[in-house]
Amino acid sequence: MDSSKRIISAMIRYFLVPLLAVIFGFFICSIIMIISWQDPVKAFHALFEGAGLFGNIRRFGYTLLAMTPLILTGLSVALAFRTGLFNIGAAGQMLMGGFTAVLVGISFTNLPIIIHLPLAVISALVAGSLWAFIPGLLKARYRVHEVVSTIMMNWISMWSVYYFVPKLIKGGYETESLPIQETASLRTDFLTNLFEGTDVNLGIFISILSIIVVWWLLDKTTFGYELKATGFNKDSAKYAGMKVNRNIILSMMISGGLAGLAGATYYLGFTNKIIIGSLPSQGYDGISVALIGANHPVGILVSSFLLAIIQSGSDQMDAIANVPNEFVSIIVAVIILFAATNKTMKLWLDKFKKIIFRR
């Protein structure tokens, strides 16, 4: 019975709560649509059809493509949060990881794919980690709040890439880099053909593997326990002999490395080049993914898939049901609002669970 209770508790916390937040989001948006003389049934049918949930493998490929970086940026934000840090810098870390990966993908022209591709991906991970090291150090040593420092690092990354792309790897236009070498691309003919020409790439496997690694790190290792203990109560962790400042820095670096990997999957698997002038929106979307997914790897897998469905199906909802894309923003905002009240929903579900077990 104890094992059954643990399983049900985990399902409630990491699956049912995010799912209920999404259901409530759709419900509230349906009311708004009805008030606006829109047909919510037709709109949501078009949304799910556009996301490929009714058997269209090509559209489902676009959903997986959107999901890939969301998993990694969600993990990035969630890992930092579970260790007591709020990493707002995933967008900048993702951009720096992507820029470094593209730079490696362009600069080396005679390497075989078995060396070139891992080198480009690892360079993105390292670049994201190093970019996050700075706010981690400022937090650990000088108590500079990581929200402030990571936001500033976002702007530094954007304008650094804005400067270095034209100087080092300028493409046909001033606003973009050269394309990467094929040996550094995450695209494969197998996945491209399987999903009927979409850009689904090996990044999806990197994302899934990262979920497993982060879960194992946080829940199955002494190091992960120390990271969580530091986040829960720094004074107690220090009293227990843990190296608090080291844990803060390493937590930020691991978080930044995950965001850097998101940059690798996006720029090596989708765009194949860097376009300057903006930060990748997936870095900020990762905050929503982490919040809806209760900052747990399993919850993040669910929430990233749900947000990818909304993103990839929105155009179809606009085209078929004539529902403006602004409703997509409303759906996401309401979902996040309910996800923020997840403690209340957990109490409701716990009461429901007690009723079941009494029977």
N, C-alpha and C positions, 0 to 999 in steps of 0.2 A: 504493500500500500504506500509506503514511504516513497518508493521509486516512482509509482504512478503519480503521486502528488507533486514530486519534483518535476516530472515531465510536463504535467498540466500547468504548473506554475511558470515554467519556461515558455510554454506555448502562449500563455496569457500575456506574459511580459514582452515577448519579442515577436509575436506574430499577431495575436488577436487585437492588441492595443493599436498597433499601426493600422491594421485592417479596419478597425472601428473608426479611427480618425478619418480614413479615406471615405468610408461609407457616410459618415456624418458630413464630410465635405461635399460629397455628391448630393446629399439630401438638401443641404442649405442652398447649394447652387441651383438645384431643381426648383426650389421655391422662387428664387430670384428670376429664373428663366420664365416660369409661369406668370409672374408679375409683369415680365417684359414681353409677354405674348410669344414666347418661344416654346417649342415642344421638347421637353427634356429627354423623353424616350428616344426620339429621333436623333437628338444631339449626342447622347451617350452611346447610342448604337453606332453612329458615325465615328465617334472617338475611338471606340474599341476596334471597329473595322479598320480604321486608319493605322492602329497600332499592330495590326496583323493577328489579332486574337481569334479571328474567325477562319483561320487557315491560309491566309495570304502570307507565304513564306518570305516574300520580298519585303513586305511592310514589317513583318516581325523582325527581320534582319536589321531594319532601321531602329527598332526599339532596342535590340541588343546593343547596337552601336551607341545609342544615347546612354544606355545603362552602364557601359564599360567605365568611362571616367567618373561617373557619379558614385560607383562603388568605392573607388580609390579615394576620392576627395571626401566622401562620407566617412570612410575609415580613418582618414587623416584627422578630421575634426573630432570624431568620436574617441579615438585613442588619446588625444590631448585632453579632451574633456574628462575622461575617466581617470586621468592622472592629475586632475585639478587645474588644468590649463584650458584657455579658450583661444584656439588658434583661428584667427580671422584671416591669416595669411596664406591659406591654401591656394588661392588664385595666383598670387605672386610666386609661390613655390612651384606650382604647376607650370607657370610660364617659364621660369628659369630652368626647370627640368626639361621642358620641351625644347627650349632654345639650345641647351647644351646637347641634347640628343640630336637635334637637326644639324648643329655644327659638326658633331662627330659623323653624322650620316652623310654630310657633304664633303668633309675634308679628307676622308680616307677613301681612296678610289680603287685600290688593288687588293682589298681584303676579301676573303671568302665570307659568305653569309654566316657561317657557323661562328665566326669571330666578330664580324662587323656588327651584326644585329645585337648580340649580347652586350658588346661594348657600348653601343648607343643607349641601350636600355639601362645598363648599370650607371652610365654617366648621368642619366636623368635622375636616378635615385640619389646619387651622390650630390648632385647640384641642389636638389630639393632639400636634402639633409643639411648641407652647408648653409643654405639660405635661411633655414630655420634655426641654425646654431646661434646666430646673432641675437634674435629676441630671446632665445633660451638662456644665453649667457647674461643678457641684460636683466632678465627676470631673476636668475639664480644669484647673481653677484650684487646687483645694484637695485633690485626690487622694482625695476621698471615694469609697469603692467603690460602683459603680453598683447592685450587688445590694441593698445596704442602702438607698440613697436611693430606688430605684424601688419597693421594697416599701413604704416609708413613704409614698411618693406615691400608691400604690394606696389606702391607708387614708384619706389626706386627700381623695382624689377621691370615695370612697364616702360619707364623712360630709358633704362639701361638697354633693354632689347631694342627700343626705338632708335637708339644711337648706334648700337653695334651691328645690327642686321645690315644697314646700308654700307657700313664700313668694311665688314668682313665677308658677308655672304649674300650680297645684293643680287636679286634676280632680275627678271625683265622689267619690273616696275620698282620704284623707290620704296613702295609700301610692303614688299614681300621679299622673301629669301629665294635662293635657288632651290629647286626640288632636291630631295635626298637621293642618294644612290639606291638602286633596287635592293642591294645587299643589306641595307639598313631598314628596309620596310617590314612592317608587321603584317602586311597583307599576304595572303596565300591564295593560290588558285582554287584550292579545295573549298575554303570557306566562301570565297567569292561565287563560285559555281553553286554551292549548296544553298546560298541565300539569294540566288538569281541576280547577281551583279552588284549587290550592295557591298559596302566597305567593312563588313564585319571581319575582324582580324584576330590575330593571336592575343591581342590585348584583353579579350574576354577571359582567356585562360589565366592571364597574369592577375586579373581582378579576382577571379574565384580562388586562385592560390593564395592571394593576399588575405582574403577573408579567413581561410584556414590558418594561416600563419599568425595573424593578429589574435584570433581566438585562442590558439595554442599558447601564444606569448602571454596574454593577459590572464588566462584561467588555469594554465597548466605549468607555469614556471615560477621559480622563486623570484626571478627578476621582475616578472609581471606583477607579482604580489607586492613587491617593493614599490613599483611605480604607482599602483593603486593606493597603497598605504600612504605614500607621500601626498597624493592628491586628496585623500580623505582627511588627513590630519598631519600637517608637516611637523608640528611639535612632537607628537607621539612617535612619528617615524624616526625623528632625530633622536629621541630618547631611547628608542629601541636599537640604536646603533646604525641606522640606515644613512647612506650618504645622500642627503636630501638635495643639495645643489647639483650633484652629479645626475641624480634621477630626473630633475627638472630639465636639464640640458639634453639628456638622452631621449627623454620623452618628446621634446620638441623636434629633435633631429629625426626620430623615427616617424613622427607625424609629417614632417616636411618631406622625408623620403617617399612616403606613400603618395603625397601630392605630386612629387616629381615624377613618380611612375605614371600617374594620371596624365601628365604632360607627354610622356613617352608614348602612351597608348593613343593619345589624341593626335599628336603631330607626326608620329611615325606610322600610324595606322589609318588615319583619316585624311588630314590636310596634306601630309607629306612635305610641308614647308611651314615657315612662320610668316604670319601676316601681322604687321606692327600696328600699334595705335590703340589697343584695347587689352584688357585682362580677360582670360577665359571665364565665361559665366559659370562653368562647372565648379570652379573653386568656391563661389558663393552658394551655389545650389547644394554643395556638400554639407553646408550647415543645416539646410532643410532635411536632407537625407538622414543625417545623424540624429536630428531631433525627432523625426518621425520614427526612426528605427530604434529609439531608446538607447542610442550609443552602444549597441551590441552588434557584433558582426552578422549574426543571423537576421536581426531586425533591419540592418542596413541592406542586406541582400533583398529583402522584401520591399523596403521603402524605395530603393533605387529603381527596382523594376516597376513599381507603381508610378513613380514620377516620370520614368522613361515612357511609359504608356501614355501618360498625359501629354508629354512633350511631342512625341512622334505622331500622336493621333489628332493633335489640335488642328492641323491644316485640313484634314478630312472633315472634321466637325464644322469648320468654317465653310468649306466648299459644298458639302452635301446638305447640312442642316441650316446653313446660313446663320450660324451662331458666331458672333465675333470672337476673335482670339482673346479678347480681354476676359472672357469668362474662364479661360484656362488659368489666368492669374488669380481670379477669385477662388477657383477650386483649390489651388495650391495654398493660398493664404488661409482659407478656412481649415484645410487639412492640418496646416502647421499650428493654427490656433487650438484645434482639438488635441493635437499631439502634445502641446504645451501643458494641457490639463490631464496628461496621462495618469497622474497619481489618482485623480478622481475616478477615471475609468477603471484603474486597477482595483480600487476599493469596491466598485460595483461588481467587477468580475470575480473578485475574491469572495464576495458574499454569495454570488451565484455558484461558485465552486464548492463552498461549504454546504450549500443546499443539496448539491449533487452527491457529495460524500456522505451526508447524513442519511440519504436514501440508500 
